[in-house]
Amino acid sequence: MSDKQTPHIIIVGAGPGGYAAAFHAARSGARVTLVERNQMGGTCLHAGCIPTKTILASARALETVSRLSEFGIAAETAPVFAVDMAAVMARKEKIRATLRVALEKTCAALKIRLARGQAELQAGLNVLVHTDGGTESLSGDAVILATGSKTLDLPALPVDHSRILNSDDILNLDHIPPRLLVVGGGVIGCELAFIFRAFGAEVTIVEALNRLLPLDPVDEEVSRLLLREAKKRGIAVLTAKTVRTAAIGENGVTCAVAPSPSAESAAGQSAEMETDIVLVAVGRAPDTEGLNPGAAGVAVDAKGWIVADATMRTSAEGVYAVGDALGPHRPMLAHTATAEGLCAVDNILGKKAVMNYGAIPSVIFTSPEIGVVGLSGAQAGGQGIRARSSLARYRELGKSHAAGELPGFFKLVCEEGSGRILGAHIIGAHAADIVAEAALAVRYGLTAADIAQTVHAHPTLAEGLREAALAWISGG
C-alpha cells in the first residue's frame, strides 16, 4: 500500500454493502472515496426494503382498523377509512429523505469523500469517475465493487411504466389499481401482492413453478400456509402458470396465461385474463452498465454477475466485490451486503475474514411474516445429514390468542443424535424479528436442548421457538 497508515480504499456503489464498507473502513483508519452515480442508500433505501416496508406499514394500519370490532372497539358512527395514496407516498418520500440525509451526514462526519458520477474500472486499481462536468481519475490501494442489481425485464412483457410495471414503478404508483396481476410469486411479488390486496385491489399472482416462494431455503409447508392465507384474503394464486403475452388496450391489459414449461405439474389450456396493471416481479439483473469490469481483469459469469470468493476477492488483485452484484447464488439481501462489506474491508486491512452464509436469516414481509435461517429438511437430506423436524403452532401460545394472531408455526430442523439446530422456519406475526434467536443458534451450533433450557418471557410469541425445541426433544 502507498501508505500503510492510511490506505486509500475506493468503493463503487453507496448501497448497504458500499456504505457499510465505507463506514467500517473510515472508522478503521483508512482513507475512503465512495463513488455513487445516484443517491446514497442504493436499492434498499430507494426501491426496496425501506419504501416497501413504509408502504406496508400503511397497509397493516388499514388491516388493523378493519379488525377493531374483534378487540371490542366500536364507534357511535362507523368510521370510513380509505387509502390516500398521495399521503402514503409522501410519507415514504419523507422517510427515504431522512435516512438518505443521515447517511450523507455520517459520510461527512467520518471524512469519507463522496464522488458523484459513473465509475469505470481501469487496470491497476484505477477508477474513472464520469460526470456531466468531465472525468476524474482515482487511484487506490484497494477497490470494492458494490454496484448492486436492477429489475429484470421479460421480453414477452415489455415494461411501459404505465400499465406494465416493474417493482420500482409500483413503489411510486399514485393510485390503487382495481385489478393487479403480479407476475412472479417470489419474495417481491408476494410482498407487494399482500400490500395491494390490503389496499383494496383485486390481486392475482401468477407463478411459473409449483408453489409460492419456490426458493430452496423456504420450507414447502411455509409455502402451503402462505397460500392458504393469501386465499383467505381474496388473493387469487395461479401456480405452474406463466404469462406469455400482455396486450395493452384502452381500458387495461389483456394477458395470455398458459401452463408453465418450468413446472412438472403444469396442465390445462391457455386462457386470457383482463387486468388494469401488470407487475413484473421475476428477479434481478446485474447493474454493471458502464463499469467495464473486464478492463480491470474482474471476471463475471455468463449472466454478468461479478465472481468473488468467500473473502470477497475477485479475480483482479486488490479488487473486492460485495452485495447484489454477486448474483442470486448468494442471499441477495441488504444485511448480506453489509456483512460482505465488513468482510471485504477486514481482508483489505489484513484481518483474514471469511463470510459464513449458512447463518444468514431471510425475512419476507407478507401477511403473515416469514423468517428463515439455515437448512430446510430437504436441504439437510440432500447434504447427507440425518435430520428431523419439529413443529409448534402459533395457536398454542397465549400471546397469539391475546393479540389475535393465530395463523403460523415454528419449525426447527435439527440433526439426529446431537440435536444441533440446522435450520428454523417461522411463519406468523413478527416472524422477521423472532428469527434472530434462531440465527444465533445456527451461527453458534446450539442445540434444541439449549433453546429449551433458555427461559423465554411469558406471554410472548418468542415462546414458540422454545415449544418447537421441546417438541423436538420429545420426538415430536
C-alpha positions in Angstrom: 0.0 0.0 0.0 1.1 3.5 -0.7 0.8 4.5 2.9 0.4 1.7 5.5 -1.1 4.0 8.0 -3.7 5.5 5.7 -4.6 3.1 2.8 -6.9 4.6 0.2 -10.0 2.4 -0.5 -12.2 3.2 -3.4 -15.8 1.9 -3.1 -18.1 1.9 -6.1 -21.7 2.0 -5.0 -23.3 3.5 -2.0 -26.0 0.9 -1.1 -25.9 -1.2 2.1 -22.7 -3.0 1.1 -20.9 0.1 -0.1 -21.8 2.5 2.7 -21.3 -0.2 5.4 -17.8 -0.9 3.9 -17.1 2.8 3.7 -18.1 3.5 7.4 -16.1 0.5 8.6 -13.0 1.4 6.6 -13.1 5.0 7.8 -13.5 4.0 11.4 -10.6 1.6 11.0 -8.3 4.5 9.8 -8.5 4.1 6.1 -8.9 7.0 3.6 -12.2 6.3 1.7 -13.6 7.6 -1.6 -17.2 6.4 -2.1 -18.4 6.7 -5.7 -22.1 6.8 -6.4 -23.9 7.8 -9.6 -27.3 8.3 -8.0 -28.2 8.9 -4.3 -26.8 7.2 -1.2 -28.7 4.2 0.0 -28.9 2.0 -3.1 -31.9 -0.2 -4.0 -32.6 -0.9 -0.3 -33.4 2.7 0.6 -34.8 3.9 -2.7 -36.6 1.0 -4.4 -36.5 -1.9 -1.9 -36.5 -2.6 1.8 -37.4 0.9 3.1 -40.1 2.0 0.6 -41.9 -1.4 0.7 -41.9 -1.6 4.5 -43.1 2.0 4.8 -46.0 1.3 2.4 -46.5 -2.0 4.2 -46.9 -0.1 7.5 -49.8 1.8 5.9 -51.4 -1.4 4.7 -51.1 -3.0 8.1 -52.6 0.1 9.8 -55.6 -0.3 7.4 -55.9 -4.0 8.2 -55.8 -3.2 12.0 -58.6 -0.7 11.9 -60.7 -3.1 9.8 -60.5 -5.5 12.8 -61.2 -3.1 15.6 -64.5 -4.8 16.4 -62.6 -8.0 17.2 -60.9 -6.2 20.0 -64.0 -4.6 21.4 -63.5 -1.2 19.9 -66.6 0.5 18.4 -67.7 3.9 17.4 -71.1 5.5 17.6 -70.8 6.3 13.9 -69.0 3.7 11.9 -65.8 5.4 10.5 -64.9 5.1 6.9 -61.2 4.6 6.1 -59.7 4.9 2.6 -56.2 4.8 1.2 -54.8 8.3 0.4 -52.0 7.2 -2.0 -50.6 10.7 -2.2 -50.2 10.8 1.6 -48.8 7.2 1.7 -46.2 8.2 -1.0 -45.4 11.5 0.7 -44.7 9.6 4.0 -42.5 7.2 2.1 -40.5 10.0 0.5 -40.1 11.8 3.8 -38.7 8.7 5.5 -36.4 8.0 2.5 -35.1 11.5 2.5 -34.5 11.4 6.3 -32.4 8.2 6.0 -30.5 9.4 3.0 -29.5 12.6 4.7 -28.4 10.6 7.8 -26.1 8.5 5.6 -24.6 11.6 4.0 -24.0 13.2 7.4 -22.3 10.0 8.5 -20.0 10.2 5.5 -19.2 13.8 6.3 -18.5 13.0 10.0 -16.2 10.2 9.0 -14.4 12.3 6.4 -15.5 10.0 3.6 -15.3 11.7 0.2 -18.5 11.1 -1.8 -17.7 11.3 -5.5 -20.9 11.5 -7.6 -20.6 10.0 -11.1 -20.4 6.9 -13.2 -17.5 4.7 -12.2 -15.4 2.9 -14.9 -12.7 0.5 -13.9 -9.2 0.7 -15.3 -6.2 -1.6 -14.8 -4.1 -1.3 -11.7 -6.7 -0.2 -9.1 -7.6 2.9 -11.1 -11.1 4.2 -11.4 -12.5 6.8 -13.7 -15.5 8.8 -12.4 -17.5 10.3 -15.3 -19.8 13.3 -14.5 -21.5 15.9 -16.6 -18.6 18.2 -15.9 -15.9 15.8 -17.0 -13.9 12.8 -15.9 -11.8 12.4 -12.7 -9.2 9.7 -12.3 -8.8 8.0 -8.9 -6.1 5.6 -7.8 -6.4 3.5 -4.7 -4.8 0.7 -2.7 -7.9 -1.4 -3.0 -11.3 -1.2 -4.7 -14.6 -2.6 -3.5 -17.4 -3.1 -6.1 -20.9 -2.7 -4.6 -22.9 -1.9 -7.7 -26.0 -3.8 -6.8 -28.7 -5.1 -9.1 -31.6 -3.8 -11.1 -35.1 -5.1 -12.1 -35.1 -8.0 -14.6 -37.3 -7.4 -17.6 -39.1 -10.1 -19.7 -39.1 -9.7 -23.5 -42.6 -11.0 -23.6 -43.8 -8.4 -21.0 -42.1 -5.1 -22.0 -42.4 -2.6 -19.2 -44.0 0.6 -20.3 -44.1 2.1 -16.8 -47.8 2.9 -17.1 -49.8 -0.4 -17.5 -46.9 -2.9 -17.3 -44.7 -2.0 -14.3 -41.6 -3.3 -12.6 -41.1 -3.3 -8.8 -39.5 0.2 -8.9 -42.5 1.7 -10.7 -45.2 0.3 -8.4 -43.5 1.9 -5.4 -44.3 5.3 -6.9 -47.9 4.4 -8.0 -50.3 7.3 -7.4 -53.5 5.2 -7.2 -54.8 1.8 -6.2 -55.5 -0.2 -9.4 -58.9 -2.0 -9.3 -57.1 -5.1 -10.7 -53.5 -6.1 -10.3 -51.8 -9.1 -11.9 -48.5 -10.0 -10.3 -46.1 -12.0 -12.5 -43.8 -13.9 -10.1 -44.6 -15.5 -6.8 -41.2 -14.9 -5.2 -40.4 -12.5 -2.3 -41.0 -9.2 -4.2 -44.2 -10.4 -5.9 -45.7 -11.9 -2.7 -44.9 -8.9 -0.5 -46.5 -6.4 -3.0 -49.5 -8.7 -3.6 -50.4 -8.7 0.1 -49.8 -4.9 0.3 -52.1 -4.0 -2.6 -54.7 -6.5 -1.5 -54.9 -4.8 1.9 -55.3 -1.5 0.0 -58.4 -3.0 -1.8 -57.0 -4.1 -5.2 -58.2 -7.3 -6.7 -54.9 -9.2 -6.9 -53.9 -12.3 -8.9 -50.4 -13.9 -8.6 -49.1 -16.0 -11.5 -46.1 -18.2 -10.6 -44.3 -20.4 -13.1 -43.2 -23.0 -10.5 -45.4 -25.3 -8.4 -45.7 -23.1 -5.2 -45.4 -19.6 -3.9 -41.9 -18.7 -2.7 -40.2 -21.5 -4.7 -36.9 -20.9 -3.1 -34.6 -23.6 -1.7 -34.4 -22.1 1.9 -38.2 -21.8 2.2 -39.8 -24.9 3.6 -42.7 -26.2 1.5 -45.0 -26.2 4.5 -44.4 -22.4 4.8 -45.4 -22.0 1.2 -48.6 -24.0 1.7 -49.6 -21.9 4.7 -48.9 -18.7 2.9 -51.1 -19.9 0.0 -54.0 -20.5 2.4 -53.6 -17.1 4.0 -53.4 -15.5 0.5 -56.7 -17.2 -0.5 -58.3 -16.1 2.8 -57.6 -12.5 1.9 -59.0 -13.0 -1.6 -55.7 -13.2 -3.5 -56.0 -15.5 -6.5 -52.9 -17.6 -7.0 -52.1 -19.5 -10.2 -49.1 -21.8 -9.9 -47.4 -23.7 -12.7 -48.6 -20.9 -15.0 -46.9 -18.2 -17.0 -47.9 -15.0 -18.7 -47.0 -15.4 -22.3 -48.1 -12.1 -23.7 -49.7 -8.8 -22.5 -51.6 -6.6 -24.9 -52.2 -3.0 -23.7 -55.6 -1.7 -24.6 -57.6 1.4 -23.9 -59.0 0.2 -20.6 -56.4 -2.2 -19.4 -54.2 -5.1 -20.2 -55.2 -8.5 -21.8 -52.8 -11.2 -20.6 -52.4 -14.7 -22.2 -51.9 -17.1 -19.3 -50.6 -20.6 -20.2 -49.2 -23.8 -18.5 -45.6 -23.2 -17.5 -42.8 -25.1 -19.2 -40.8 -24.8 -15.9 -43.3 -26.7 -13.8 -43.8 -30.5 -13.6 -47.4 -30.3 -12.8 -48.3 -27.7 -15.5 -51.6 -28.6 -17.1 -54.7 -27.0 -18.6 -55.4 -24.7 -21.5 -54.2 -21.2 -22.3 -56.6 -18.5 -21.2 -57.0 -14.8 -21.3 -57.1 -12.5 -18.3 -58.1 -8.9 -18.1 -56.3 -6.6 -15.6 -55.6 -2.9 -15.1 -52.0 -3.2 -14.1 -49.4 -5.9 -14.6 -46.5 -6.0 -12.1 -43.4 -7.9 -13.4 -41.6 -9.2 -10.4 -39.4 -12.1 -11.7 -36.0 -11.4 -10.3 -33.0 -9.1 -10.6 -30.2 -8.5 -13.2 -26.6 -7.2 -12.8 -26.3 -3.4 -12.6 -22.8 -3.1 -14.1 -23.5 -0.9 -17.1 -20.6 1.4 -17.7 -18.4 -0.3 -15.1 -16.3 -2.2 -17.6 -15.1 -4.9 -15.2 -13.0 -6.6 -17.9 -10.7 -3.7 -18.1 -9.5 -4.4 -14.5 -9.4 -8.1 -15.0 -12.6 -8.7 -12.9 -14.3 -11.9 -14.0 -18.1 -12.1 -14.4 -20.2 -15.2 -15.0 -22.4 -16.0 -18.1 -25.1 -13.7 -16.8 -22.9 -10.8 -15.9 -22.7 -11.3 -12.1 -19.3 -10.5 -10.6 -17.4 -13.6 -9.4 -15.9 -13.4 -5.9 -14.8 -15.9 -3.3 -15.8 -16.1 0.4 -13.3 -13.4 1.3 -14.9 -11.2 -1.3 -11.9 -11.1 -3.5 -12.4 -11.0 -7.3 -10.1 -12.4 -10.0 -8.3 -9.0 -10.0 -5.6 -8.3 -7.4 -6.8 -5.8 -4.9 -10.4 -5.7 -6.2 -13.2 -7.0 -4.0 -17.0 -7.3 -4.6 -20.0 -7.4 -2.3 -23.8 -7.4 -2.3 -26.3 -8.0 -5.1 -23.5 -7.6 -7.7 -22.5 -11.2 -6.9 -25.9 -12.6 -8.0 -28.5 -15.0 -6.8 -26.3 -17.9 -5.8 -25.8 -15.9 -2.6 -28.5 -14.3 -0.5 -29.4 -11.1 -2.2 -30.3 -9.2 1.0 -29.3 -5.9 2.4 -27.9 -7.4 5.6 -25.8 -9.9 3.5 -24.3 -7.0 1.6 -23.5 -5.2 4.8 -21.7 -8.3 6.3 -19.8 -8.8 3.0 -18.8 -5.1 3.0 -17.3 -5.5 6.5 -15.6 -8.8 5.4 -14.0 -7.1 2.4 -12.6 -4.2 4.5 -11.3 -6.6 7.1 -9.4 -8.5 4.4 -8.0 -5.4 2.8 -6.7 -4.4 6.3 -5.1 -7.8 6.8 -7.6 -9.4 9.2 -8.3 -12.5 7.2 -12.1 -12.6 7.4 -14.4 -15.2 5.7 -18.1 -15.0 5.1 -20.4 -17.5 6.7 -23.5 -17.7 4.5 -25.1 -20.6 6.5 -26.5 -18.5 9.3 -27.9 -15.5 7.3 -31.6 -15.1 8.1 -34.1 -14.3 5.3 -37.3 -12.4 6.1 -40.3 -12.0 3.9 -42.9 -9.3 4.8 -46.1 -11.0 3.7 -49.1 -11.4 6.0 -48.2 -13.4 8.0 -44.5 -12.7 8.0 -41.8 -15.3 7.3 -38.4 -15.7 8.9 -36.0 -18.4 7.7 -32.4 -19.3 8.6 -30.2 -22.3 7.9 -31.3 -25.5 6.1 -34.7 -27.0 5.3 -35.2 -30.7 5.9 -34.9 -31.3 2.2 -31.6 -29.4 2.1 -30.2 -31.3 5.1 -31.1 -34.6 3.4 -29.5 -33.5 0.2 -26.3 -32.9 2.1 -26.4 -36.4 3.7 -27.3 -35.1 7.1 -29.7 -37.2 9.2 -32.2 -34.6 10.4 -35.6 -34.4 12.0 -38.1 -31.6 12.2 -40.4 -30.5 15.0 -43.3 -28.0 14.9 -45.1 -25.7 17.3 -48.1 -23.6 16.2 -48.9 -20.0 17.0 -52.4 -21.0 18.2 -50.7 -22.9 21.1 -49.4 -19.6 22.5 -51.3 -17.4 24.9 -49.9 -14.3 23.4 -51.2 -15.3 19.9 -54.7 -15.5 21.2 -54.4 -12.3 23.2 -53.1 -10.4 20.1 -55.5 -12.1 17.7 -52.6 -13.5 15.7 -53.3 -17.3 15.3 -52.0 -18.4 11.9 -48.5 -19.7 11.7 -46.0 -22.1 13.1 -42.4 -22.5 14.3 -40.4 -25.4 12.7 -36.9 -26.5 13.8 -34.7 -28.8 11.7 -32.2 -30.5 14.0 -29.5 -33.1 13.5 -30.4 -36.5 14.8 -28.4 -37.6 17.8 -26.8 -34.2 18.7 -29.9 -32.1 18.4 -27.8 -29.4 16.7 -30.1 -26.8 15.1 -29.6 -26.8 11.4 -32.4 -24.5 10.4 -35.5 -22.7 11.5 -38.7 -21.8 9.6 -41.1 -19.4 11.1 -44.3 -18.1 9.6 -46.6 -15.9 11.7 -46.8 -12.5 13.3 -43.4 -10.9 14.0 -41.5 -13.8 12.5 -39.0 -11.4 11.0 -38.0 -10.4 14.5 -38.2 -13.8 16.2 -35.9 -15.4 13.7 -32.9 -13.6 15.1 -32.7 -16.0 18.0 -32.7 -18.9 15.6 -30.0 -17.3 13.6 -27.8 -17.0 16.7 -28.5 -20.7 17.4 -27.5 -21.8 13.9 -24.4 -19.5 13.9 -23.0 -21.0 17.1 -24.1 -24.6 16.7 -26.6 -24.5 19.6 -28.9 -27.5 20.1 -32.6 -27.9 20.7 -31.8 -28.5 24.4 -30.0 -25.1 24.5 -33.2 -23.4 23.3 -35.5 -25.5 25.5 -33.4 -24.7 28.6 -33.4 -21.0 28.0 -36.1 -19.2 29.9 -38.4 -17.3 27.5 -40.6 -14.5 28.7 -44.3 -15.2 29.0 -46.6 -14.3 27.4 -44.6 -13.7 24.2 -44.6 -15.0 20.6 -40.9 -16.0 21.0 -42.0 -18.8 23.3 -43.0 -20.7 20.2 -39.3 -21.3 19.4 -38.9 -22.9 22.8 -42.0 -25.0 22.3 -40.6 -26.3 19.0 -37.4 -27.2 20.7 -39.3 -29.1 23.4 -41.3 -30.9 20.7 -38.1 -32.0 19.0 -36.6 -33.3 22.3 -39.8 -35.3 23.0 -39.7 -36.8 19.5 -42.4 -34.5 18.0 
